[in-house]
Amino acid sequence: MSTTLSFSQRILRTALLFGVGVGLLSLLWLLYLYVAGHNPYGPKRLMSTVLLPFAAVLCQWYVRRYFQPNGPGLVRAVLTGIITVVLASGISAVGLYGFARSAGPELIEKNGAEMRAILQAGKGIYLKQRDGARRFALEEKALQHNPQPSELALDEFYKKLILGVLFVLPGAVFFRK
């Protein structure tokens, strides 16, 4: 990197590198699940969520090299992490939305059927628990509605955003110097 870049340009470049990278990796994971014959909307999709906290902390560590010997400071470290998390969450959500729109509603309906089958298989576990019958009925009612692509994308965005922000603050405190 050039030494003529301002502090804000260095922060933005680092956040773009990590945020876009993780967002694209999440999209690639979704496509892999689809091509491999797995349910791209199921629990395996959430495995890409694990990448986001690592990217948030890693980008803060990476940006620290521009601000030697004193470090970037708390505000710059938090800013770098937040921009990274927002970019990665947004790209992942937009990718999921585009995929869901192009794959069609049949795949979402298939996911709903799989989720209802999993719920039915675990019915005995629910009924053994205190207040399990009521919780089972609530879960069953919730699964009657198949989500729209926009609902899937918002869910993806919020889950990744919340998890990423939870790791940004401790990472910023650690990498501020």
Solvent accessible surface area in square Angstrom, and as a share of the most:
residue,aa,sasa,rsa
1,M,118,0.53
2,S,59,0.38
3,T,121,0.70
4,T,122,0.71
5,L,26,0.13
6,S,55,0.35
7,F,101,0.42
8,S,78,0.50
9,Q,90,0.40
10,R,29,0.11
11,I,6,0.03
12,L,88,0.44
13,R,114,0.41
14,T,1,0.00
15,A,0,0.00
16,L,74,0.37
17,L,102,0.51
18,F,31,0.13
19,G,0,0.00
20,V,52,0.30
21,G,30,0.29
22,V,15,0.09
23,G,0,0.00
24,L,87,0.43
25,L,90,0.45
26,S,5,0.03
27,L,47,0.23
28,L,106,0.53
29,W,69,0.24
30,L,6,0.03
31,L,71,0.35
32,Y,116,0.44
33,L,1,0.01
34,Y,106,0.40
35,V,123,0.71
36,A,48,0.37
37,G,64,0.61
38,H,74,0.33
39,N,29,0.15
40,P,1,0.00
41,Y,11,0.04
42,G,5,0.05
43,P,88,0.55
44,K,92,0.39
45,R,17,0.06
46,L,71,0.35
47,M,115,0.51
48,S,5,0.03
49,T,16,0.09
50,V,84,0.49
51,L,67,0.33
52,L,0,0.00
53,P,13,0.08
54,F,140,0.58
55,A,6,0.05
56,A,0,0.00
57,V,43,0.25
58,L,89,0.44
59,C,0,0.00
60,Q,0,0.00
61,W,122,0.43
62,Y,53,0.20
63,V,0,0.00
64,R,63,0.23
65,R,120,0.44
66,Y,34,0.13
67,F,14,0.06
68,Q,109,0.49
69,P,119,0.75
70,N,122,0.63
71,G,10,0.09
72,P,5,0.03
73,G,28,0.27
74,L,83,0.41
75,V,122,0.70
76,R,82,0.30
77,A,0,0.00
78,V,36,0.21
79,L,84,0.42
80,T,0,0.00
81,G,0,0.00
82,I,55,0.28
83,I,43,0.22
84,T,0,0.00
85,V,0,0.00
86,V,67,0.39
87,L,49,0.24
88,A,1,0.01
89,S,0,0.00
90,G,22,0.21
91,I,46,0.24
92,S,5,0.03
93,A,8,0.06
94,V,108,0.62
95,G,13,0.12
96,L,2,0.01
97,Y,84,0.32
98,G,36,0.35
99,F,17,0.07
100,A,1,0.01
101,R,153,0.56
102,S,97,0.62
103,A,30,0.24
104,G,15,0.14
105,P,86,0.54
106,E,119,0.53
107,L,27,0.13
108,I,7,0.04
109,E,92,0.41
110,K,115,0.49
111,N,14,0.07
112,G,6,0.06
113,A,54,0.42
114,E,61,0.28
115,M,60,0.27
116,R,69,0.25
117,A,61,0.47
118,I,104,0.53
119,L,15,0.07
120,Q,89,0.40
121,A,91,0.71
122,G,17,0.16
123,K,79,0.34
124,G,41,0.39
125,I,114,0.58
126,Y,50,0.19
127,L,93,0.46
128,K,177,0.75
129,Q,81,0.36
130,R,228,0.83
131,D,72,0.37
132,G,1,0.01
133,A,63,0.49
134,R,134,0.49
135,R,95,0.35
136,F,11,0.05
137,A,54,0.42
138,L,97,0.48
139,E,75,0.34
140,E,58,0.26
141,K,153,0.65
142,A,69,0.53
143,L,41,0.20
144,Q,115,0.51
145,H,109,0.49
146,N,42,0.22
147,P,37,0.23
148,Q,102,0.45
149,P,18,0.12
150,S,57,0.37
151,E,74,0.33
152,L,14,0.07
153,A,11,0.09
154,L,95,0.47
155,D,52,0.27
156,E,9,0.04
157,F,48,0.20
158,Y,117,0.44
159,K,88,0.37
160,K,4,0.02
161,L,40,0.20
162,I,108,0.55
163,L,54,0.27
164,G,0,0.00
165,V,50,0.28
166,L,113,0.56
167,F,90,0.37
168,V,0,0.00
169,L,96,0.48
170,P,79,0.50
171,G,5,0.05
172,A,0,0.00
173,V,78,0.45
174,F,150,0.63
175,F,22,0.09
176,R,85,0.31
177,K,148,0.63
